[in-house]
Amino acid sequence: MDSKLDQFVSRIGDLPSVPAVAATVITLVEDPNASGEDLRAVIERDPALAARILKVANSSLFGFSRRIETLRHAISLLGFRTVKNLVLGASMKETFKRFGLTERLLWEHATQAAAVAARLTDHPAIDVEREEAFTAGLLHDLGKIALDNAAPDDYSRAVARAYNDGVSFVDAEREIFGFDHTQLGALVAEKWKLPPRLETVIRLHHTPEALDGLCVEDRRLTALASVATALCTRLGVGRRAPVESFDPRTLPAWSVLGLGDEDFDGVLEMASSVVKDSEGLFG
């Protein structure tokens, strides 16, 4: 572990924990003996969470022709793994120790990057499973939550540098902390016992030069998370305004996904539509 990161983790004492209901749901989904009724019973312990799941299930994100009225119906249509992802997305707010403007922007970026990543899998050039894409988009910035929770004043300075001076989050974090959110996020992923592929995404989504060293599946998923978050940055998701000077096509991840210059307008339009449709879905 990097010495400054090691010192920081030792000082703060603990890393964020996976939200309680989400942890139970994740365990259930991995249990071959669990039933849809078991899953429904866990989610319905939190009526607000159940309502959010139904809201998302009825959104244009899925586009079902008939309205889904019950959690039982949603589970049967969406399947365990999609419902697990929606529970994780809808409960991520609990991971924040406080929830002001900075936290709202971070959460907005995470949930909408998840929606954009999932929709990108519909592109014929992109060979990534939709459920995996959603999770990667949702969790890629876990380290930002950990930094904000542990050192809110210092992290506010990093955010101000990124917003006011046009410095990247990674560079601003390294200036202030001596490490960045991708390194800390990988430790959170390890604590949460996330699959190694997701830990790789969290660690490397801002490290394009590392893509060539990954296996095909890890490379595609990491590239997808990079492109999804880049599209959200371009559109101003989780920021004060769009960053129109940022061109996702300049990222190595763009070509890793099999995308070309001719795909840009369509992909950006798709992302814009998803962002508009998914705004407030997890609120």
C-alpha positions in Angstrom: 0.0 0.0 0.0 1.2 3.6 -0.7 2.7 5.1 2.5 0.4 8.2 2.5 -2.6 6.0 1.8 -1.6 3.7 4.6 -1.2 6.6 7.0 -4.6 8.0 6.0 -6.4 4.7 6.6 -4.6 4.2 9.9 -5.7 7.6 11.0 -9.3 7.5 10.0 -9.8 4.1 11.6 -12.4 2.6 9.3 -13.8 2.6 5.8 -17.4 2.9 4.7 -19.6 -0.2 5.1 -21.9 -1.5 2.5 -25.5 -0.4 3.3 -27.2 -2.9 5.6 -30.2 -3.9 3.4 -27.9 -4.1 0.3 -25.5 -6.4 2.2 -28.4 -8.8 3.0 -29.7 -8.7 -0.5 -26.2 -9.4 -2.0 -25.9 -12.4 0.3 -29.3 -13.6 -0.8 -28.6 -13.2 -4.5 -25.5 -15.4 -4.1 -27.5 -18.1 -2.2 -28.7 -20.8 -4.7 -31.5 -21.7 -2.3 -32.9 -18.2 -1.9 -36.3 -17.5 -3.5 -38.0 -14.4 -4.9 -40.1 -14.3 -1.8 -37.0 -14.3 0.4 -35.7 -11.3 -1.6 -39.1 -9.5 -1.5 -39.4 -10.0 2.3 -36.0 -8.3 2.9 -36.6 -5.3 0.6 -40.1 -4.7 2.0 -38.6 -4.2 5.5 -37.7 -0.8 4.1 -40.9 0.7 2.5 -39.0 3.7 1.1 -36.5 1.4 -0.6 -39.2 -0.8 -2.0 -40.9 2.3 -3.5 -37.7 3.4 -5.1 -37.2 0.0 -6.7 -40.7 0.1 -8.2 -40.1 3.7 -9.4 -36.9 2.6 -11.3 -38.5 -0.6 -12.6 -41.3 1.6 -14.1 -38.9 4.1 -15.7 -37.7 4.4 -19.2 -34.5 2.7 -18.1 -36.3 -0.6 -18.6 -39.2 0.4 -20.8 -41.7 -2.3 -19.9 -45.0 -1.9 -21.7 -47.1 -2.6 -18.6 -46.9 -0.9 -15.3 -45.2 -3.0 -12.5 -47.4 -2.7 -9.4 -45.8 -5.0 -6.9 -42.3 -5.8 -5.8 -43.0 -9.5 -6.5 -43.8 -8.6 -10.1 -40.6 -6.5 -10.3 -38.4 -9.3 -9.1 -39.9 -11.8 -11.5 -39.4 -9.5 -14.5 -36.1 -8.0 -13.6 -34.3 -11.0 -12.0 -32.3 -11.3 -8.9 -29.1 -9.6 -10.1 -30.8 -6.6 -11.6 -32.9 -6.1 -8.4 -29.6 -6.4 -6.4 -28.1 -3.6 -8.4 -31.2 -1.4 -8.0 -31.1 -2.0 -4.2 -27.5 -1.1 -4.1 -28.1 2.1 -6.1 -31.2 3.1 -4.1 -29.4 2.5 -0.8 -26.0 4.1 -1.6 -27.1 7.4 0.1 -26.7 5.6 3.5 -23.0 5.3 2.8 -22.5 9.1 3.2 -22.0 10.4 6.7 -23.6 13.7 5.7 -25.5 14.8 2.7 -25.0 18.3 1.5 -24.3 19.7 -1.9 -21.0 17.9 -2.5 -22.5 14.6 -1.5 -25.6 15.1 -3.6 -23.4 15.8 -6.7 -21.2 12.7 -6.0 -24.3 10.5 -5.6 -26.0 12.0 -8.7 -22.8 11.2 -10.7 -22.6 7.6 -9.4 -26.3 6.7 -10.1 -26.4 8.4 -13.5 -23.1 6.9 -14.5 -24.6 3.5 -13.7 -27.6 4.2 -15.9 -25.5 5.4 -18.8 -23.1 2.4 -18.5 -26.1 0.0 -18.5 -27.6 1.7 -21.6 -24.2 1.7 -23.4 -24.3 -2.1 -23.4 -27.1 -1.8 -26.0 -24.5 -0.5 -28.5 -23.6 -3.4 -30.9 -19.9 -2.7 -30.5 -19.9 -3.1 -26.7 -19.7 -6.6 -25.4 -20.4 -6.2 -21.7 -23.3 -7.6 -19.6 -25.8 -5.0 -18.6 -25.9 -5.9 -14.9 -22.1 -5.8 -14.6 -22.0 -2.4 -16.4 -24.6 -0.9 -14.0 -22.6 -2.0 -10.9 -19.3 -0.7 -12.4 -20.9 2.7 -13.1 -22.4 2.9 -9.7 -19.4 1.9 -7.7 -16.5 3.3 -9.7 -16.1 6.4 -7.4 -16.4 4.6 -4.0 -13.2 6.2 -3.0 -14.7 9.7 -3.3 -17.3 8.8 -0.7 -14.6 7.4 1.6 -12.5 10.6 1.3 -15.5 12.8 1.8 -16.6 10.9 4.9 -13.2 10.7 6.5 -11.9 14.3 5.7 -14.8 16.5 4.6 -13.0 19.8 4.9 -10.0 18.6 2.9 -12.2 16.9 0.3 -14.2 20.1 -0.1 -10.9 21.8 -1.0 -10.3 19.1 -3.6 -13.8 19.5 -5.1 -13.2 23.3 -5.2 -10.0 22.8 -7.1 -11.7 20.5 -9.6 -14.7 22.8 -10.1 -13.1 26.2 -10.0 -9.6 25.6 -11.5 -10.4 22.9 -14.0 -8.1 20.4 -12.3 -9.0 16.8 -12.5 -10.3 15.2 -9.4 -7.4 12.7 -9.4 -4.8 15.5 -9.6 -6.6 17.6 -6.9 -6.8 14.7 -4.6 -3.2 13.8 -5.0 -2.2 17.5 -4.3 -4.1 17.4 -1.0 -3.9 13.8 0.2 -0.9 12.4 -1.6 -3.1 9.7 -3.2 -6.4 9.6 -5.1 -9.9 8.1 -4.8 -9.1 5.2 -7.1 -6.6 3.8 -4.6 -8.8 4.3 -1.6 -11.8 3.0 -3.5 -10.0 -0.3 -4.2 -9.6 -0.8 -0.5 -13.3 -0.1 0.1 -14.1 -2.7 -2.6 -11.9 -5.2 -0.9 -13.7 -4.5 2.4 -17.0 -5.0 0.7 -15.8 -8.2 -0.8 -16.7 -7.1 -4.3 -15.7 -9.3 -7.2 -12.0 -8.7 -8.3 -13.2 -7.4 -11.7 -15.1 -4.5 -9.9 -12.1 -3.8 -7.7 -10.0 -3.5 -10.9 -12.6 -1.1 -12.4 -12.5 1.1 -9.3 -8.7 1.1 -9.2 -8.0 1.7 -12.9 -10.9 3.7 -14.5 -8.6 6.8 -14.5 -5.5 4.8 -15.6 -5.9 4.3 -19.3 -2.3 3.1 -19.8 -3.1 0.1 -17.6 -5.9 -1.2 -19.9 -3.5 -3.2 -22.1 -2.3 -5.2 -19.2 -5.8 -6.5 -18.3 -7.7 -9.6 -19.5 -10.3 -8.9 -22.2 -13.3 -8.9 -19.8 -11.6 -6.7 -17.3 -10.4 -4.3 -20.0 -13.9 -3.9 -21.5 -15.6 -3.3 -18.2 -13.0 -0.8 -17.0 -13.2 1.0 -20.4 -17.0 1.1 -20.1 -16.8 2.7 -16.7 -14.3 5.2 -18.0 -16.5 6.1 -21.0 -19.6 6.3 -18.9 -18.1 8.7 -16.3 -16.5 10.7 -19.2 -19.9 11.2 -20.8 -21.4 12.2 -17.5 -18.6 14.8 -17.1 -19.2 16.1 -20.6 -22.9 16.5 -19.8 -22.2 18.1 -16.4 -23.6 15.3 -14.2 -22.4 15.8 -10.7 -20.8 19.1 -11.7 -22.0 22.7 -11.8 -22.2 22.8 -15.6 -21.4 20.7 -18.6 -17.7 20.4 -19.5 -18.1 20.8 -23.3 -14.3 21.0 -23.9 -13.9 17.4 -22.7 -14.0 14.9 -25.5 -14.4 11.2 -24.4 -13.0 10.1 -27.8 -9.6 11.1 -26.6 -9.6 8.3 -24.0 -8.0 5.0 -24.9 -11.1 3.4 -23.4 -13.2 4.7 -26.3 -11.4 2.6 -28.9 -11.1 -0.3 -26.5 -14.9 -0.5 -26.6 -14.8 -0.7 -30.4 -16.2 2.9 -30.7 -15.1 5.2 -33.5 -15.4 8.9 -34.2 -18.6 8.2 -36.1 -20.2 6.9 -33.0 -19.7 10.0 -30.9 -22.9 12.0 -31.7 -25.2 9.0 -31.2 -23.5 7.9 -28.0 -23.6 11.4 -26.5 -27.3 11.8 -27.5 -28.1 8.5 -25.9 -26.2 9.4 -22.7 -28.0 12.8 -22.6 -31.4 11.0 -22.9 -30.5 8.6 -20.2 -29.4 11.3 -17.8 -32.6 13.3 -18.4 -34.8 10.2 -17.9 -32.9 8.9 -14.8 -32.7 12.2 -13.0 -34.1 11.8 -9.5 -34.9 8.1 -10.0 -33.0 7.0 -6.9 -34.1 9.9 -4.8 
